[in-house]
Amino acid sequence: MTTKLLVAIPAYNEEEKIGEVIQNIPKEITGISEIHVVVVDDGSTDNTLKIAKNLGAAVIKNYYNMGVGVVFSRGL
């Protein structure tokens, strides 16, 4: 049986911390066969999106700030 984990990270102008957050997500967890990291960029105007992409996260871009509820829905 395949057990997958989705880590959805809402982000708005988080260039100072997004790299640290992504890098601290474990690459392996006992009992989990796949770990996927998705950063939902909520209209950031800084380098949040670029940093997330460079660290291998999948990204979803909102072109303007839509709020955390919308961001989590889009992440799923």
SERO-4910 file (N, C-alpha, C, O; in steps of 0.05 Angstrom, whole numbers):
BEGIN
 pado doro    nc1    nc2    nc3   cac1   cac2   cac3    cc1    cc2    cc3    oc1    oc2    oc3
  Met    A     17    -24      0      0      0      0     18     25      0     38     26     14
  Thr    A     10     44    -16     25     69    -18     12     90      0    -12     96     -2
  Thr    A     28    101     18     18    122     36     33    148     28     58    149     29
  Lys    A     18    168     21     30    193     13     24    215     33      3    215     46
  Leu    A     42    234     35     39    257     53     41    282     36     61    285     21
  Leu    A     22    300     38     23    326     25     28    347     46     12    350     65
  Val    A     49    362     42     55    385     60     49    410     44     64    417     26
  Ala    A     26    423     51     18    447     37     26    471     54     18    473     77
  Ile    A     41    489     43     51    512     57     40    537     45     47    544     22
  Pro    A     23    552     59     14    578     49     37    598     54     50    597     74
  Ala    A     41    616     35     63    635     37     55    661     25     44    663      3
  Tyr    A     62    682     39     59    710     29     83    726     38     86    733     62
  Asn    A    100    733     19    124    748     25    141    735     47    147    748     67
  Glu    A    148    710     43    163    695     63    191    688     54    202    667     63
  Glu    A    204    704     37    230    697     27    251    693     49    270    678     45
  Glu    A    247    705     72    267    702     93    265    675    107    285    666    119
  Lys    A    242    662    106    238    637    121    230    613    105    233    590    114
  Ile    A    220    617     80    210    594     65    231    573     60    224    549     61
  Gly    A    255    580     55    277    561     51    281    544     75    284    519     73
  Glu    A    282    556     98    286    541    123    263    522    128    268    499    136
  Val    A    239    531    123    216    514    127    217    489    109    213    467    118
  Ile    A    222    493     84    223    471     65    246    452     72    242    428     71
  Gln    A    269    463     78    292    446     84    288    429    110    301    409    113
  Asn    A    271    438    127    266    424    152    244    402    150    239    388    170
  Ile    A    232    399    127    213    378    123    228    352    118    246    352    100
  Pro    A    223    331    133    238    306    129    235    295    101    214    297     89
  Lys    A    256    284     91    256    271     64    244    243     66    234    233     46
  Glu    A    246    231     89    236    204     93    222    203    120    232    214    140
  Ile    A    199    189    121    185    184    146    176    155    146    164    146    126
  Thr    A    182    141    167    174    113    168    144    110    164    128    124    177
  Gly    A    137     92    146    109     87    140     97    104    118     75    100    109
  Ile    A    112    124    109    104    142     87    121    136     63    145    138     64
  Ser    A    108    130     41    124    123     17    130    147      0    150    147    -15
  Glu    A    114    168      1    119    192    -15    113    217      1     92    218     15
  Ile    A    131    237     -1    126    262     12    127    284     -9    147    286    -24
  His    A    105    299    -11    103    320    -31    101    347    -17     85    350      2
  Val    A    116    366    -26    115    393    -14    104    412    -35    114    414    -58
  Val    A     83    426    -27     70    446    -45     70    473    -31     59    475     -8
  Val    A     81    493    -43     80    520    -32     59    535    -49     61    537    -73
  Val    A     39    546    -35     19    562    -48     26    591    -42     22    601    -20
  Asp    A     36    604    -62     45    632    -60     21    650    -64      8    650    -85
  Asp    A     14    665    -43    -11    681    -43     -6    709    -51    -13    728    -37
  Gly    A      5    713    -75      9    739    -86     34    754    -76     35    778    -76
  Ser    A     54    739    -68     79    751    -58     92    769    -78     90    765   -103
  Thr    A    105    789    -68    120    808    -86    150    806    -82    165    821    -93
  Asp    A    158    786    -66    187    781    -61    195    755    -75    183    747    -95
  Asn    A    216    743    -66    228    719    -79    218    693    -68    231    672    -71
  Thr    A    195    693    -54    184    668    -42    182    646    -62    191    624    -58
  Leu    A    169    652    -85    164    632   -106    190    620   -117    193    596   -120
  Lys    A    209    638   -123    235    629   -134    250    611   -115    261    590   -123
  Ile    A    251    618    -90    264    602    -70    251    574    -67    265    554    -66
  Ala    A    225    574    -66    210    549    -63    216    530    -87    221    506    -84
  Lys    A    215    541   -111    221    526   -135    250    515   -135    254    491   -141
  Asn    A    268    532   -127    296    523   -126    301    501   -106    320    485   -110
  Leu    A    285    499    -86    288    477    -66    271    453    -73    269    434    -57
  Gly    A    259    453    -97    245    429   -106    216    427    -99    203    406   -104
  Ala    A    204    447    -87    176    446    -80    159    451   -105    167    467   -122
  Ala    A    136    439   -106    117    446   -126    105    472   -118    102    477    -94
  Val    A     98    489   -136     87    515   -129     61    521   -144     57    513   -167
  Ile    A     44    535   -130     19    545   -141     20    575   -135     26    584   -113
  Lys    A     14    591   -156     17    620   -153    -10    634   -155    -24    630   -175
  Asn    A    -18    648   -134    -40    667   -136    -28    693   -145     -8    702   -135
  Tyr    A    -41    706   -164    -30    731   -174    -38    755   -157    -27    778   -161
  Tyr    A    -55    751   -137    -60    772   -117    -68    757    -91    -75    734    -92
  Asn    A    -66    771    -69    -71    759    -43   -100    751    -40   -118    768    -43
  Met    A   -106    725    -35   -133    715    -33   -140    705     -5   -164    699     -1
  Gly    A   -121    703     13   -127    694     40   -121    665     45   -120    649     26
  Val    A   -116    658     70   -107    632     77   -127    610     71   -118    587     64
  Gly    A   -153    615     73   -173    594     67   -171    586     38   -172    562     32
  Val    A   -170    605     20   -167    599     -9   -141    585    -14   -140    566    -30
  Val    A   -120    594     -1    -93    582     -5    -93    552      2    -83    536    -13
  Phe    A   -104    545     25   -105    517     33   -121    501     14   -114    478      7
  Ser    A   -144    511      5   -161    497    -14   -146    492    -40   -147    470    -52
  Arg    A   -132    512    -50   -116    509    -75    -93    489    -71    -87    474    -89
  Gly    A    -82    488    -47    -60    470    -42    -69    441    -44    -53    424    -52
  Leu    A    -93    436    -35   -103    408    -36   -112    401    -64   -121    379    -69
***
